[in-house]
């Protein structure tokens, strides 16, 4: 190819690329032109699924296109997360994730995706606190009394979780590190059996979500000593926060948020984020979330990205310092 032809070819390619830019901008401005898939990486029925369906219904009305919740459960959320990470970054496949996405990444397990490189945070949408709950058989009535008892007899207090490496497990270890106490982990296959043993007096402590434990606390079957949110919760208004009750600065919440495949157009991420802000401000959405013990927590993409990164670092450190062995 001579110099003249080579130069002509380059000019044609440059012109073609320049023409594509307006077309891409138009496509983004018209988005969505077809149904959007909201992937929940867990089976139907859990908090992820419930909240996702609330948002999907509102976004469908706002976008004029169907937003379909697609449950892709398995491997602790890994299968659904990987599906989104490998999807086209066009806004038509979005992940509805929770805190577990960071505990999975912190576990050291070999994952088919890189959390920080293969997914773009779009928006945090909601959060739910936990509660420090103890058996009635344990002769304590305040968090300070519980901490004092645990310090007097290191390792004598057993706490139950829904399994090794989950948020109940890592969250309790974070609490133990912050309170400077030594607790003994007893993993169960789900939080339900742990509740049964707490009520029966054979297990001393659990750290469940506030919503899941309210009926048992209000029924007098177990005692809530503190909640892990920044402020007290309306579900248990008489229960102080952990920070109020003796561990200054302690805070722990399970969060929920949306992420897309890496390299989504910035304008599209901003569009989805702003629409979610409007949806989360709707009174009926707040009411529906409250029924599941959660509350709206909108964030910018940048703030959500920082949260994901900081959570990953926090759980990695907890696993290391607590010497947790994960299968």
BALOBA-1460 file (C-alpha; in Angstrom, 3 decimals):
// residues 327
<rec num="1" residu="x" x="0.000" y="0.000" z="0.000"/>
<rec num="2" residu="x" x="1.516" y="3.385" z="-1.042"/>
<rec num="3" residu="x" x="1.654" y="6.434" z="1.229"/>
<rec num="4" residu="x" x="-1.308" y="8.105" z="-0.447"/>
<rec num="5" residu="x" x="-3.571" y="5.045" z="0.033"/>
<rec num="6" residu="x" x="-2.428" y="4.522" z="3.615"/>
<rec num="7" residu="x" x="-3.210" y="8.134" z="4.482"/>
<rec num="8" residu="x" x="-6.615" y="7.854" z="2.851"/>
<rec num="9" residu="x" x="-7.426" y="4.689" z="4.822"/>
<rec num="10" residu="x" x="-6.524" y="6.392" z="8.103"/>
<rec num="11" residu="x" x="-8.727" y="9.369" z="7.290"/>
<rec num="12" residu="x" x="-11.668" y="7.073" z="6.507"/>
<rec num="13" residu="x" x="-11.229" y="5.153" z="9.794"/>
<rec num="14" residu="x" x="-11.025" y="8.404" z="11.746"/>
<rec num="15" residu="x" x="-14.179" y="9.676" z="10.084"/>
<rec num="16" residu="x" x="-16.019" y="6.440" z="10.815"/>
<rec num="17" residu="x" x="-15.008" y="6.570" z="14.477"/>
<rec num="18" residu="x" x="-16.150" y="10.187" z="14.711"/>
<rec num="19" residu="x" x="-19.528" y="9.254" z="13.254"/>
<rec num="20" residu="x" x="-19.968" y="6.465" z="15.792"/>
<rec num="21" residu="x" x="-19.696" y="8.829" z="18.772"/>
<rec num="22" residu="x" x="-22.986" y="10.655" z="18.112"/>
<rec num="23" residu="x" x="-24.696" y="7.319" z="17.439"/>
<rec num="24" residu="x" x="-23.504" y="5.957" z="20.794"/>
<rec num="25" residu="x" x="-24.664" y="9.143" z="22.506"/>
<rec num="26" residu="x" x="-28.100" y="8.820" z="20.896"/>
<rec num="27" residu="x" x="-28.333" y="5.143" z="21.980"/>
<rec num="28" residu="x" x="-27.537" y="6.097" z="25.578"/>
<rec num="29" residu="x" x="-30.019" y="8.971" z="25.519"/>
<rec num="30" residu="x" x="-32.791" y="6.632" z="24.328"/>
<rec num="31" residu="x" x="-31.923" y="3.893" z="26.832"/>
<rec num="32" residu="x" x="-33.699" y="1.688" z="27.665"/>
<rec num="33" residu="x" x="-35.220" y="0.522" z="24.402"/>
<rec num="34" residu="x" x="-35.761" y="-3.045" z="25.619"/>
<rec num="35" residu="x" x="-36.312" y="-4.875" z="28.948"/>
<rec num="36" residu="x" x="-33.647" y="-4.518" z="31.644"/>
<rec num="37" residu="x" x="-32.512" y="-7.564" z="33.616"/>
<rec num="38" residu="x" x="-31.925" y="-7.066" z="37.360"/>
<rec num="39" residu="x" x="-29.912" y="-10.075" z="38.515"/>
<rec num="40" residu="x" x="-30.320" y="-11.192" z="42.127"/>
<rec num="41" residu="x" x="-27.554" y="-13.725" z="42.889"/>
<rec num="42" residu="x" x="-29.712" y="-15.605" z="45.397"/>
<rec num="43" residu="x" x="-32.871" y="-17.701" z="45.311"/>
<rec num="44" residu="x" x="-36.257" y="-15.943" z="45.662"/>
<rec num="45" residu="x" x="-37.607" y="-14.950" z="49.056"/>
<rec num="46" residu="x" x="-34.682" y="-13.303" z="50.821"/>
<rec num="47" residu="x" x="-34.115" y="-9.616" z="51.524"/>
<rec num="48" residu="x" x="-32.157" y="-9.168" z="48.283"/>
<rec num="49" residu="x" x="-35.074" y="-10.526" z="46.277"/>
<rec num="50" residu="x" x="-37.741" y="-8.552" z="48.149"/>
<rec num="51" residu="x" x="-35.972" y="-5.196" z="47.810"/>
<rec num="52" residu="x" x="-35.020" y="-5.840" z="44.186"/>
<rec num="53" residu="x" x="-38.665" y="-6.451" z="43.256"/>
<rec num="54" residu="x" x="-39.770" y="-3.222" z="44.942"/>
<rec num="55" residu="x" x="-37.212" y="-1.237" z="42.939"/>
<rec num="56" residu="x" x="-37.843" y="-3.152" z="39.703"/>
<rec num="57" residu="x" x="-41.545" y="-2.285" z="39.821"/>
<rec num="58" residu="x" x="-40.858" y="1.437" z="40.257"/>
<rec num="59" residu="x" x="-38.070" y="1.572" z="37.681"/>
<rec num="60" residu="x" x="-40.260" y="-0.212" z="35.128"/>
<rec num="61" residu="x" x="-42.839" y="2.561" z="35.440"/>
<rec num="62" residu="x" x="-40.179" y="5.262" z="35.264"/>
<rec num="63" residu="x" x="-38.297" y="3.831" z="32.282"/>
<rec num="64" residu="x" x="-41.278" y="2.635" z="30.271"/>
<rec num="65" residu="x" x="-39.638" y="-0.766" z="29.915"/>
<rec num="66" residu="x" x="-39.952" y="-3.972" z="31.890"/>
<rec num="67" residu="x" x="-37.327" y="-4.464" z="34.605"/>
<rec num="68" residu="x" x="-37.197" y="-8.207" z="35.203"/>
<rec num="69" residu="x" x="-35.780" y="-9.703" z="38.399"/>
<rec num="70" residu="x" x="-33.651" y="-12.711" z="37.434"/>
<rec num="71" residu="x" x="-32.701" y="-14.962" z="40.367"/>
<rec num="72" residu="x" x="-29.386" y="-16.691" z="39.682"/>
<rec num="73" residu="x" x="-28.596" y="-18.313" z="43.020"/>
<rec num="74" residu="x" x="-25.682" y="-20.576" z="43.863"/>
<rec num="75" residu="x" x="-22.177" y="-20.549" z="45.354"/>
<rec num="76" residu="x" x="-23.026" y="-17.837" z="47.861"/>
<rec num="77" residu="x" x="-23.902" y="-15.340" z="45.148"/>
<rec num="78" residu="x" x="-20.891" y="-16.046" z="42.941"/>
<rec num="79" residu="x" x="-22.807" y="-17.464" z="39.960"/>
<rec num="80" residu="x" x="-25.106" y="-14.472" z="39.502"/>
<rec num="81" residu="x" x="-22.317" y="-11.982" z="40.139"/>
<rec num="82" residu="x" x="-20.083" y="-13.633" z="37.537"/>
<rec num="83" residu="x" x="-22.952" y="-13.608" z="35.032"/>
<rec num="84" residu="x" x="-23.251" y="-9.827" z="35.324"/>
<rec num="85" residu="x" x="-19.469" y="-9.283" z="35.323"/>
<rec num="86" residu="x" x="-19.272" y="-11.061" z="31.956"/>
<rec num="87" residu="x" x="-22.288" y="-9.278" z="30.421"/>
<rec num="88" residu="x" x="-22.200" y="-6.363" z="27.976"/>
<rec num="89" residu="x" x="-21.772" y="-3.001" z="29.767"/>
<rec num="90" residu="x" x="-24.831" y="-1.516" z="28.085"/>
<rec num="91" residu="x" x="-27.102" y="-1.114" z="31.110"/>
<rec num="92" residu="x" x="-29.400" y="-3.996" z="30.217"/>
<rec num="93" residu="x" x="-27.895" y="-6.403" z="32.764"/>
<rec num="94" residu="x" x="-27.488" y="-5.054" z="36.309"/>
<rec num="95" residu="x" x="-26.544" y="-6.798" z="39.555"/>
<rec num="96" residu="x" x="-28.518" y="-6.340" z="42.757"/>
<rec num="97" residu="x" x="-25.822" y="-7.072" z="45.331"/>
<rec num="98" residu="x" x="-25.401" y="-6.982" z="49.093"/>
<rec num="99" residu="x" x="-22.588" y="-6.966" z="51.636"/>
<rec num="100" residu="x" x="-21.899" y="-10.628" z="50.843"/>
<rec num="101" residu="x" x="-20.204" y="-9.581" z="47.613"/>
<rec num="102" residu="x" x="-17.380" y="-8.131" z="49.727"/>
<rec num="103" residu="x" x="-17.210" y="-10.989" z="52.241"/>
<rec num="104" residu="x" x="-16.928" y="-13.433" z="49.319"/>
<rec num="105" residu="x" x="-14.076" y="-11.449" z="47.822"/>
<rec num="106" residu="x" x="-12.338" y="-11.132" z="51.209"/>
<rec num="107" residu="x" x="-12.530" y="-14.877" z="51.847"/>
<rec num="108" residu="x" x="-9.517" y="-15.619" z="49.680"/>
<rec num="109" residu="x" x="-11.507" y="-18.082" z="47.594"/>
<rec num="110" residu="x" x="-10.701" y="-18.165" z="43.894"/>
<rec num="111" residu="x" x="-13.523" y="-16.270" z="42.194"/>
<rec num="112" residu="x" x="-14.226" y="-16.165" z="38.427"/>
<rec num="113" residu="x" x="-14.308" y="-12.345" z="38.552"/>
<rec num="114" residu="x" x="-12.401" y="-9.476" z="40.178"/>
<rec num="115" residu="x" x="-14.749" y="-7.428" z="42.337"/>
<rec num="116" residu="x" x="-12.915" y="-4.129" z="41.894"/>
<rec num="117" residu="x" x="-11.976" y="-4.563" z="38.234"/>
<rec num="118" residu="x" x="-14.925" y="-6.351" z="36.618"/>
<rec num="119" residu="x" x="-17.895" y="-4.493" z="38.126"/>
<rec num="120" residu="x" x="-18.885" y="-0.807" z="38.184"/>
<rec num="121" residu="x" x="-20.718" y="0.386" z="41.336"/>
<rec num="122" residu="x" x="-23.843" y="2.345" z="40.381"/>
<rec num="123" residu="x" x="-25.621" y="3.130" z="43.635"/>
<rec num="124" residu="x" x="-26.113" y="1.986" z="47.182"/>
<rec num="125" residu="x" x="-29.863" y="1.752" z="47.756"/>
<rec num="126" residu="x" x="-30.585" y="0.487" z="51.262"/>
<rec num="127" residu="x" x="-29.127" y="-0.725" z="54.541"/>
<rec num="128" residu="x" x="-30.240" y="-2.793" z="57.508"/>
<rec num="129" residu="x" x="-28.679" y="-3.004" z="60.980"/>
<rec num="130" residu="x" x="-27.891" y="-5.973" z="63.200"/>
<rec num="131" residu="x" x="-28.595" y="-6.543" z="66.877"/>
<rec num="132" residu="x" x="-26.459" y="-7.969" z="69.677"/>
<rec num="133" residu="x" x="-28.866" y="-10.549" z="71.068"/>
<rec num="134" residu="x" x="-28.327" y="-12.852" z="74.054"/>
<rec num="135" residu="x" x="-30.126" y="-15.708" z="75.752"/>
<rec num="136" residu="x" x="-32.377" y="-14.980" z="78.712"/>
<rec num="137" residu="x" x="-30.291" y="-17.565" z="80.558"/>
<rec num="138" residu="x" x="-27.302" y="-15.226" z="80.404"/>
<rec num="139" residu="x" x="-27.497" y="-13.018" z="83.480"/>
<rec num="140" residu="x" x="-26.799" y="-9.698" z="81.777"/>
<rec num="141" residu="x" x="-29.132" y="-6.853" z="80.848"/>
<rec num="142" residu="x" x="-26.799" y="-4.348" z="79.186"/>
<rec num="143" residu="x" x="-24.031" y="-4.506" z="76.611"/>
<rec num="144" residu="x" x="-21.526" y="-3.337" z="79.214"/>
<rec num="145" residu="x" x="-22.474" y="-6.219" z="81.506"/>
<rec num="146" residu="x" x="-22.114" y="-8.629" z="78.576"/>
<rec num="147" residu="x" x="-18.650" y="-7.297" z="77.710"/>
<rec num="148" residu="x" x="-17.540" y="-7.441" z="81.347"/>
<rec num="149" residu="x" x="-18.717" y="-11.061" z="81.611"/>
<rec num="150" residu="x" x="-16.941" y="-12.011" z="78.382"/>
<rec num="151" residu="x" x="-13.705" y="-10.425" z="79.593"/>
<rec num="152" residu="x" x="-13.855" y="-12.290" z="82.912"/>
<rec num="153" residu="x" x="-14.223" y="-15.664" z="81.155"/>
<rec num="154" residu="x" x="-12.527" y="-15.509" z="77.709"/>
<rec num="155" residu="x" x="-13.951" y="-18.018" z="75.231"/>
<rec num="156" residu="x" x="-16.799" y="-19.105" z="77.525"/>
<rec num="157" residu="x" x="-19.533" y="-17.318" z="75.570"/>
<rec num="158" residu="x" x="-20.646" y="-19.109" z="72.415"/>
<rec num="159" residu="x" x="-22.196" y="-17.222" z="69.513"/>
<rec num="160" residu="x" x="-24.118" y="-18.761" z="66.634"/>
<rec num="161" residu="x" x="-24.125" y="-17.792" z="62.952"/>
<rec num="162" residu="x" x="-25.696" y="-18.864" z="59.676"/>
<rec num="163" residu="x" x="-22.336" y="-20.298" z="58.576"/>
<rec num="164" residu="x" x="-18.603" y="-19.727" z="58.336"/>
<rec num="165" residu="x" x="-17.508" y="-16.578" z="56.530"/>
<rec num="166" residu="x" x="-20.923" y="-14.923" z="56.331"/>
<rec num="167" residu="x" x="-21.772" y="-11.464" z="57.578"/>
<rec num="168" residu="x" x="-23.099" y="-12.807" z="60.922"/>
<rec num="169" residu="x" x="-19.738" y="-14.524" z="61.486"/>
<rec num="170" residu="x" x="-17.413" y="-11.749" z="60.337"/>
<rec num="171" residu="x" x="-19.598" y="-9.078" z="61.924"/>
<rec num="172" residu="x" x="-19.468" y="-10.780" z="65.329"/>
<rec num="173" residu="x" x="-15.700" y="-11.145" z="65.053"/>
<rec num="174" residu="x" x="-15.484" y="-7.449" z="64.218"/>
<rec num="175" residu="x" x="-17.548" y="-6.708" z="67.318"/>
<rec num="176" residu="x" x="-15.307" y="-8.968" z="69.437"/>
<rec num="177" residu="x" x="-12.191" y="-7.197" z="68.181"/>
<rec num="178" residu="x" x="-13.728" y="-3.773" z="68.843"/>
<rec num="179" residu="x" x="-14.972" y="-4.737" z="72.332"/>
<rec num="180" residu="x" x="-11.720" y="-6.606" z="73.125"/>
<rec num="181" residu="x" x="-13.455" y="-9.854" z="74.037"/>
<rec num="182" residu="x" x="-12.875" y="-13.492" z="73.091"/>
<rec num="183" residu="x" x="-16.006" y="-15.294" z="71.887"/>
<rec num="184" residu="x" x="-16.396" y="-18.855" z="70.550"/>
<rec num="185" residu="x" x="-17.982" y="-19.386" z="67.139"/>
<rec num="186" residu="x" x="-20.651" y="-22.071" z="66.621"/>
<rec num="187" residu="x" x="-21.692" y="-22.235" z="62.926"/>
<rec num="188" residu="x" x="-25.197" y="-23.427" z="62.012"/>
<rec num="189" residu="x" x="-26.886" y="-24.167" z="58.704"/>
<rec num="190" residu="x" x="-28.974" y="-21.016" z="58.795"/>
<rec num="191" residu="x" x="-29.784" y="-18.511" z="61.527"/>
<rec num="192" residu="x" x="-33.080" y="-20.234" z="62.469"/>
<rec num="193" residu="x" x="-31.472" y="-23.150" z="64.363"/>
<rec num="194" residu="x" x="-29.229" y="-20.656" z="66.193"/>
<rec num="195" residu="x" x="-32.325" y="-18.741" z="67.324"/>
<rec num="196" residu="x" x="-33.789" y="-21.987" z="68.654"/>
<rec num="197" residu="x" x="-30.711" y="-22.665" z="70.775"/>
<rec num="198" residu="x" x="-30.567" y="-19.088" z="72.086"/>
<rec num="199" residu="x" x="-34.188" y="-19.352" z="73.176"/>
<rec num="200" residu="x" x="-33.422" y="-22.755" z="74.689"/>
<rec num="201" residu="x" x="-30.456" y="-21.410" z="76.618"/>
<rec num="202" residu="x" x="-27.816" y="-23.689" z="75.051"/>
<rec num="203" residu="x" x="-26.339" y="-20.837" z="72.978"/>
<rec num="204" residu="x" x="-25.471" y="-17.481" z="74.486"/>
<rec num="205" residu="x" x="-25.391" y="-14.961" z="71.630"/>
<rec num="206" residu="x" x="-26.311" y="-14.183" z="68.017"/>
<rec num="207" residu="x" x="-25.862" y="-11.156" z="65.755"/>
<rec num="208" residu="x" x="-28.860" y="-11.263" z="63.385"/>
<rec num="209" residu="x" x="-30.513" y="-8.472" z="61.439"/>
<rec num="210" residu="x" x="-32.829" y="-6.407" z="63.608"/>
<rec num="211" residu="x" x="-35.894" y="-7.250" z="61.508"/>
<rec num="212" residu="x" x="-35.380" y="-11.010" z="61.888"/>
<rec num="213" residu="x" x="-35.231" y="-10.893" z="65.667"/>
<rec num="214" residu="x" x="-37.911" y="-8.327" z="66.573"/>
<rec num="215" residu="x" x="-40.738" y="-10.861" z="67.207"/>
<rec num="216" residu="x" x="-38.509" y="-12.939" z="69.512"/>
<rec num="217" residu="x" x="-37.298" y="-9.901" z="71.472"/>
<rec num="218" residu="x" x="-40.751" y="-8.366" z="71.799"/>
<rec num="219" residu="x" x="-42.087" y="-11.785" z="72.839"/>
<rec num="220" residu="x" x="-39.543" y="-11.944" z="75.650"/>
<rec num="221" residu="x" x="-37.803" y="-15.032" z="74.250"/>
<rec num="222" residu="x" x="-34.362" y="-13.359" z="74.046"/>
<rec num="223" residu="x" x="-32.753" y="-10.024" z="74.908"/>
<rec num="224" residu="x" x="-31.469" y="-7.366" z="72.516"/>
<rec num="225" residu="x" x="-28.627" y="-5.470" z="74.193"/>
<rec num="226" residu="x" x="-27.751" y="-3.096" z="71.360"/>
<rec num="227" residu="x" x="-28.188" y="-2.379" z="67.650"/>
<rec num="228" residu="x" x="-25.276" y="-1.831" z="65.287"/>
<rec num="229" residu="x" x="-26.667" y="1.105" z="63.290"/>
<rec num="230" residu="x" x="-25.434" y="4.721" z="63.649"/>
<rec num="231" residu="x" x="-28.770" y="5.672" z="65.228"/>
<rec num="232" residu="x" x="-31.422" y="3.730" z="67.098"/>
<rec num="233" residu="x" x="-33.932" y="1.873" z="64.952"/>
<rec num="234" residu="x" x="-37.686" y="2.383" z="64.991"/>
<rec num="235" residu="x" x="-38.127" y="-1.402" z="65.140"/>
<rec num="236" residu="x" x="-36.544" y="-1.509" z="68.635"/>
<rec num="237" residu="x" x="-36.525" y="2.138" z="69.728"/>
<rec num="238" residu="x" x="-35.689" y="1.395" z="73.362"/>
<rec num="239" residu="x" x="-32.510" y="-0.510" z="72.469"/>
<rec num="240" residu="x" x="-29.314" y="1.627" z="72.389"/>
<rec num="241" residu="x" x="-26.705" y="1.523" z="69.663"/>
<rec num="242" residu="x" x="-23.473" y="-0.384" z="70.280"/>
<rec num="243" residu="x" x="-21.630" y="2.952" z="70.227"/>
<rec num="244" residu="x" x="-23.977" y="4.342" z="72.907"/>
<rec num="245" residu="x" x="-23.791" y="1.198" z="75.007"/>
<rec num="246" residu="x" x="-20.030" y="0.911" z="75.427"/>
<rec num="247" residu="x" x="-18.105" y="0.432" z="72.161"/>
<rec num="248" residu="x" x="-17.546" y="3.955" z="70.760"/>
<rec num="249" residu="x" x="-17.374" y="4.228" z="66.995"/>
<rec num="250" residu="x" x="-18.670" y="0.720" z="66.303"/>
<rec num="251" residu="x" x="-21.047" y="0.485" z="63.359"/>
<rec num="252" residu="x" x="-22.176" y="-2.417" z="61.195"/>
<rec num="253" residu="x" x="-24.891" y="-2.593" z="58.563"/>
<rec num="254" residu="x" x="-25.738" y="-4.938" z="55.760"/>
<rec num="255" residu="x" x="-26.070" y="-2.857" z="52.618"/>
<rec num="256" residu="x" x="-27.743" y="-3.412" z="49.263"/>
<rec num="257" residu="x" x="-26.784" y="-1.792" z="45.976"/>
<rec num="258" residu="x" x="-26.587" y="-1.979" z="42.200"/>
<rec num="259" residu="x" x="-23.488" y="-2.717" z="40.139"/>
<rec num="260" residu="x" x="-23.029" y="-3.176" z="36.414"/>
<rec num="261" residu="x" x="-20.388" y="-4.768" z="34.223"/>
<rec num="262" residu="x" x="-17.144" y="-2.770" z="34.097"/>
<rec num="263" residu="x" x="-16.831" y="0.035" z="31.540"/>
<rec num="264" residu="x" x="-20.458" y="1.134" z="31.555"/>
<rec num="265" residu="x" x="-20.789" y="4.638" z="30.023"/>
<rec num="266" residu="x" x="-20.484" y="7.289" z="32.724"/>
<rec num="267" residu="x" x="-23.643" y="9.074" z="31.575"/>
<rec num="268" residu="x" x="-25.638" y="5.844" z="31.774"/>
<rec num="269" residu="x" x="-24.410" y="5.118" z="35.307"/>
<rec num="270" residu="x" x="-25.381" y="8.666" z="36.275"/>
<rec num="271" residu="x" x="-28.838" y="8.253" z="34.703"/>
<rec num="272" residu="x" x="-29.575" y="5.027" z="36.611"/>
<rec num="273" residu="x" x="-28.216" y="6.534" z="39.822"/>
<rec num="274" residu="x" x="-30.394" y="9.641" z="39.566"/>
<rec num="275" residu="x" x="-33.514" y="7.594" z="38.781"/>
<rec num="276" residu="x" x="-32.874" y="5.453" z="41.838"/>
<rec num="277" residu="x" x="-32.598" y="8.577" z="43.973"/>
<rec num="278" residu="x" x="-36.102" y="9.576" z="42.874"/>
<rec num="279" residu="x" x="-37.501" y="6.079" z="43.484"/>
<rec num="280" residu="x" x="-35.945" y="5.767" z="46.952"/>
<rec num="281" residu="x" x="-37.550" y="9.059" z="48.008"/>
<rec num="282" residu="x" x="-41.070" y="7.755" z="47.279"/>
<rec num="283" residu="x" x="-43.112" y="7.345" z="50.499"/>
<rec num="284" residu="x" x="-44.521" y="3.948" z="49.493"/>
<rec num="285" residu="x" x="-41.029" y="2.643" z="48.704"/>
<rec num="286" residu="x" x="-39.819" y="3.743" z="52.147"/>
<rec num="287" residu="x" x="-42.801" y="1.984" z="53.696"/>
<rec num="288" residu="x" x="-42.218" y="-1.235" z="51.746"/>
<rec num="289" residu="x" x="-38.529" y="-1.288" z="52.680"/>
<rec num="290" residu="x" x="-39.352" y="-0.627" z="56.335"/>
<rec num="291" residu="x" x="-41.485" y="-3.768" z="56.423"/>
<rec num="292" residu="x" x="-38.319" y="-5.746" z="55.671"/>
<rec num="293" residu="x" x="-36.326" y="-3.847" z="58.283"/>
<rec num="294" residu="x" x="-34.351" y="-1.766" z="55.793"/>
<rec num="295" residu="x" x="-34.232" y="1.914" z="55.001"/>
<rec num="296" residu="x" x="-33.215" y="3.873" z="51.884"/>
<rec num="297" residu="x" x="-29.549" y="4.842" z="51.637"/>
<rec num="298" residu="x" x="-28.823" y="6.508" z="48.312"/>
<rec num="299" residu="x" x="-25.212" y="7.230" z="47.372"/>
<rec num="300" residu="x" x="-23.220" y="8.493" z="44.422"/>
<rec num="301" residu="x" x="-21.366" y="5.929" z="42.296"/>
<rec num="302" residu="x" x="-18.092" y="7.256" z="43.718"/>
<rec num="303" residu="x" x="-19.234" y="6.894" z="47.343"/>
<rec num="304" residu="x" x="-20.540" y="3.396" z="46.698"/>
<rec num="305" residu="x" x="-17.263" y="2.399" z="45.051"/>
<rec num="306" residu="x" x="-15.385" y="3.672" z="48.109"/>
<rec num="307" residu="x" x="-17.708" y="1.662" z="50.392"/>
<rec num="308" residu="x" x="-17.153" y="-1.561" z="48.440"/>
<rec num="309" residu="x" x="-13.394" y="-1.047" z="48.589"/>
<rec num="310" residu="x" x="-13.344" y="-0.192" z="52.306"/>
<rec num="311" residu="x" x="-15.592" y="-3.162" z="53.166"/>
<rec num="312" residu="x" x="-13.297" y="-5.487" z="51.223"/>
<rec num="313" residu="x" x="-10.326" y="-4.191" z="53.195"/>
<rec num="314" residu="x" x="-12.201" y="-4.414" z="56.503"/>
<rec num="315" residu="x" x="-13.318" y="-8.024" z="56.068"/>
<rec num="316" residu="x" x="-9.912" y="-9.082" z="54.767"/>
<rec num="317" residu="x" x="-8.369" y="-7.619" z="57.922"/>
<rec num="318" residu="x" x="-10.962" y="-9.262" z="60.229"/>
<rec num="319" residu="x" x="-10.279" y="-12.669" z="58.660"/>
<rec num="320" residu="x" x="-6.537" y="-12.201" z="59.063"/>
<rec num="321" residu="x" x="-6.513" y="-10.816" z="62.622"/>
<rec num="322" residu="x" x="-9.128" y="-13.279" z="63.906"/>
<rec num="323" residu="x" x="-7.308" y="-16.143" z="62.149"/>
<rec num="324" residu="x" x="-10.530" y="-17.362" z="60.552"/>
<rec num="325" residu="x" x="-10.099" y="-20.473" z="58.412"/>
<rec num="326" residu="x" x="-12.524" y="-20.581" z="55.486"/>
<rec num="327" residu="x" x="-13.240" y="-23.705" z="53.468"/>
